[in-house]
Amino acid sequence: MITLDLSATTARDALAGYGEGRSDDGAVDAFARATWSHIAEPGDAHAGALITALGAAAALEVVAHSAPTPLAGLDAAAARDAWARWRPRLEEGVAVRSLRAAERVGLTLLTPGDPEWPAPLDDLGLHTPAVLWVKGSLGVVRAATPIAVVGARASTSYGELVAADIAAGIGANGGSVVSGAAYGIDGAAHRAALAVDAPTVAFLAGGADRAYPSGNSKMIAEIAVRGAVVSELPPGSAPTRWRFLQRNRLIAALGEATVVVEAGWRSGSLNTAGHAVSLGRPVGAVPGPITSAASAGCHRLLREYDAVAVTGADDVWELVGGLGREARAHAGQVRPAAAGHEHPRTDDATRVVDALSARTARTVSEVARGAGLSFEHAGALLGLLELDGRAIRGGGGWRRP
């Protein structure tokens, strides 16, 4: 039996450093949601369904104290798999430790309904994050039009120049820049926004206290002072490929539009654009030389996703029509997702590979816990990955080749 204290007293004590604005029920909900940010991987729709149906605290109680139960659209098989994913991560005091760590490094916990909670993220439905851990202030985007500017890490000088020009133009005209703080296009966009004193928001794939990539740590620190550094994962969490791809949905959801400056044929930026399309957000792509592999993904967006060609900030403002998302929706201008162009999802095998080490053998239980999957599912995938040459068995466990 898992011990789980979700009393108002415990919740209020844990949230003591986060203001006095919450009621007892609100404190318990925030405390429970902080726990959910530990036990469910980003984008877990089963967790979202359970929280939506029962509330965060009641959903935790059900997971901790009952057998897998068909609830909130989960059939018996889905419930068994979900319980097997979540229970190994459900530890007593885990939320208290994270809240204390967050307070020490200056992170704020945001939950849906808080004044600074970015309402556009609610468009993600069951994939909406349970909480956001924020360094800085997300309030800056409330007074500005947020535009996502993303692109390749292995960018060219052409791409970085165009990204900086577009981001500076967005900022100079009252907008804010949303991106992922990566090398290449993301970094060029953030730095340009900072240069014109415009708000900018960086979504990280690890904890908001863990600057990644480390080479951009100075820029990320500046973003936290003049904008916001945001993660749905608790402090100290490590970035993984799965989390990078799930992070992209937050960038796309917050942006009034998404502009892809440079992208290879299989770039992760196409994943961000795919999320934007599925959410009905406009997508723009910057054309490049037809001989440049760095622009192949942008040309693909123009052909297959009905993206709009963007050559400067003026095109971006035309893309959003000079209106906010709510005004466009009332005017009937929000586009439905393009048929046949669902955004690419990574499979569970990626999560298993992320959970392996190249040096230390890990047991199936350790891999399952790290990947956020059930023991049985992780074990089956390890066998398939071994056949594919992506996992090696030996030394009492499994590792990457």
N, C-alpha and C positions, 0 to 999 in steps of 0.2 A: 504494500500500500504506500502510495506517495503522499508525504506530508505536504499540505499546501495551505498556507495561511493567507487568506484574502480578506481579512477583516479590515474595517475602515481605519482602525487604529494603526495597524501595520502599514497600510497604504499611505496614510497621512504622514507617518514617521518617515517612510522611504522617500516621500515627495516633499519633505520639509523645505528643501532648498529650491523648490520650483514654484514659489508663490502660494498665495492663499485663496486663489480664485475658484477652486473646485469644491463642490459639495462632497459629502461623504461618498455618495454613489459615483460621482465623477472621479474621485481619487481612486476608488476601487477599480473602476473601468480603466483608468490610465495605468495603474499598477499591473493589472491583468494583461493589458496590451503590451506593456514592456516585457512581460514574460513570453507572450506570443512571439515577439521579435527574436527571441532566442530559439524557440522550439520549431518554428515553421520557416522554411526557406522563402526568400522573396518570391512573390507571385503565386503562392500556394492557394489555389482557388477553393480547395476543400476547407482550409482554415478560414478563408473569407466567408464561405457559406455558413459555417458553424457560428462564427462571430456575429454575422448579420442576423441569423435566426435566433440565437440565444443570448447574445451579449458576450463580451470578452470574458468576464468572470465566470458566468455560468458555463460557457463553453469549456473553460479550463477545468472546472469542477467535473464535468462529464468525462473529459479525457483522463483526468487523474484517478477518478474513483469508480468508473463503470467499465464494463466490458464494451468492446466495440459495438456501437449502437447505430442502426440506420437512422439518420437524422438529416434534416436540412438538405434533402436531395442526394445524400450519400446512401447508396445501397450497402448491403452487408459487406460485400467485397471491398468497396471503396473505404468503408469505415475501418475494416481490419487493417488495410494498408496504411491509412492515415494514422491510426493509433500506433502502429509499428514504427512509423517515421517519427512521431512526436514524443512518445513516452521516454525513449532513451535520453532525450535532451531536457526532460522536465525535472529540474533539480530544485530542492528547497533553497530559497534565498538568492536564486540567480538574478532576479530583477532588482533586489536590494543592492547587490554588488555592482550591477551595471549603473544604477542610478547614482550610487556614491562615486563611481569612477567618472561618470559623466559630469557630475558637479565639480569634481576636482579639475577637470580640463576645460570647463566652461561650456559644456553642451547643454542645450535645452531639449526637453522632451515635449513633442507636440502630438496631440491626438485629434481625431476628427471632431469638429465643433469648437476647438480652441480658436481665439481671434486670429492667430497667424496661420492657421491651417490652410494650405492652398487648395481651395475648393475644386479646381480643375482635376486634381488627382482622383476625386470621387467618380469621375467618368470611367475609371478603370473597373468599376463594378466589384466583382468578387476578387479581383487582383489588386484592389486598393491596399496600400500598406497599412498595417495595424497601427504603426506609429512612425514618426520621423524624429531622428536625433539630429539636432541642428546646432552648428556653431556659427554665430552671427544672427542675422535677422531676415526671415522670409517676408517680413512686412514690406520690404523694399519693392517686391514685385506687385504689391497691391496698387501702387501708384504709377506703375509703368506697364507697358505691353511686353510680356515675355516672349522672346523668339528663341527657338532652339537652333544653334549653329553647331554642326557636327561634321566630322570627316575623318580622313585617314590619319593614323599615327605616322606612317611613313609618307609624309606629305612632301610636295615639291615647293620650291620657292614661289612659284606661281600660285599654288593653292594657299599658302600662308599669307601672301600679299592680298589675295582676294578675300580671304576670311577676315583679315584685320580691317580691310576697307569696309566690308559689310557690317561687321560688329561695331566699328566706330560710328558708322552711319546710323545704325539702330540706336546706339546710346545717345548720340548727339540730337536725335529727334524724339527723345522721351521714352525709349524702349529699354528693356533689360535683356541681357544675353544669358541663355541657359545652355550649359554644356557639361562635359564630363571630366574636365581637368586633365585629360590625357596629353601626351606629347602630340606634336603636329597641329592639326587644324583646331582642336579643342583649345589648346594652349594659346594659339594665335588669337582666337576669338576672345578668350577671357582677358588677355593682356591688352587688347585694343579697347575693350570696354573699360578696363581700369584706367587706361591712358586718357579717356575722355570723361572720367569720373562718373561712369554710368553703373547702375546696379548690375551685378552678375551673380549667378547661382551655379554652383558646381555640385552635381550629384556624384557621390563616390560609390564604388562597388564593395568597399570594406567599411570599417567604422569611420565616422566623421572625425575622430581623433587621430586617424592613421593616414597621414598624407601619402597618397599614391597617385602617380609615381613619385618616388622620393626626389627625383630631379626637378619636380615642379613644386616642392614643398614651400619655397618662399612665395610663389604665386598663390598657392592654396591658402597660406596664412593671410595674405593680403585680401583675398576674396572673403575670408571669414570676418575681416574687419570692416570691409566696405560693401559686403553683400551677404551671402550665406553659403556654407558648406553643409551638405545634407546627405544623410544616409538613412535607410530603413533598418539597417543592422545595428546592433548595440556596440558600444565602444570596444575597441580591440579586435573586432571581427576582421578576418583576412579576406582580401578580394580573391575571387575565383572566376574562371571563365563563365560559369553559369550565372554568377552574380553580376558580372559585367553586362551580360545580355538582358537580364531582368532589370538592371538599373536603367537600361535604355528606355523602358516603357515609361519611367517617371519623367525623363527628359522630354519625351514626346508628349506626355499628358500635360505637363506644365506649360509647354510652348503654345502660343496662339498659332504658330506655324513652325515647321521644321525645314531648315535649309541645309542641304548636304553640299559641301564645297568641293571635296575630293573624296573618292571612294573607289577601292578596287572592286573587282567583279563579285567577291564574296566578303566585302568589308562589313564589319559590325555596324557601320553607319546605316547600311541598308536595313538592318534589324530595327533601328530607331525609326527610320522612314516608314517601315511596315507597320509599326505600332501607331504612328501618326495617321496613316491611311485608315487603319481599322477603327480609330477614334473619330474619324471624320475631320481631322485637322488638315489644312492645306500643306502640301509638300512642294518645296522648290529645290532645284538642282542646278549647280553651276556647270555649264558646258566647259569642256577642256579640249586639248588637242586630240584628234581621233587616234593618234599614235601613242597616246599616254595611257599606260595601264592604270595609273592613279586616277584617271577620270572614267574608266570603263563602267564603274558602278553608277556614276551620275548619268551617263548616257543610257544605262539600263533603266534607271528611274524615269527618264524622259520618255522612253519607249513603252515601258510596261506598266508603270504606275500612274500615268497621266500627270507626272510632275510638271511644274511650270519652270521654264528656263529663267534663271536669276543671274543678272550680271552686275547688280549693285543694290544698295540699300533701298533705292526707290522701288525696285521690283519687289522687295520684301514687303514694303508697306502696301503695295498694290495687291500682293498675295493675301493679306489679311483684310483688305478693303477699308482700312482706316477705322475698322470697327472692332470692338471686343468680341469675344466668343459668344457671350450671351446675346448681344445685339444681332450677330450673324444668325444665330439659331432662330431668333424671333422673325428675322427677315427671310428665313428659309434658305440660307446660303451655306449651311453646314453640309458638306458632301458625305454621302455614305461610303463605307469601305468599298474599294474596287473589287468587283467579283473576281474570284480566282486568284487574288493576290493577298492571301493571308500572310501576316508577317512570320518570318521563319522562327521556329522554336528549336531550342537545343533539346536533345533527348537526354534521358536519365543516364546514359553511358557517359556523357560529358561530366555529369556530377560525380560519378564514380572515379573517373580519371583525375578530376580535381582533388578528390579526397586521398589519392595515393601519393606516396613519397618516392622519389627516385633513389633515396639512400636507405631508408628504414622500412622494413617489412611491417605491414599493418594487418591485423586480423580482420575478418569479415565484419565483426561487430564494430570495430573502430572505423572501418570504411563506411559502413551503413550510417553510423552516427555522424561522421563528417559530411556525408553526402545528403543527409536528411531523407534517407530511404529505409524501407524495411530490411531486416536481415535477409529474408528470403530473396527479395528483389535484387539487393546488392550482390548476393552470392551468385545468382544466375547471370547477372551482367558481367561479373568478374570472369566467369567461365567463357563467355562470348568474347570478352576483351582479350583473354589469353589466346584464343584462336586467331584473333585479329592482330596479335603482336603488340597490343597496347597495354598489356598487364603481364607481369611475371610472377609465378608462384614459387615460393622458396623461403627458407629462413623462418618458418613458422607463420608466414603470412603472404601478403601481396605487395608488390611495388611497381612503379613505372619503369620501363626499360631504360 
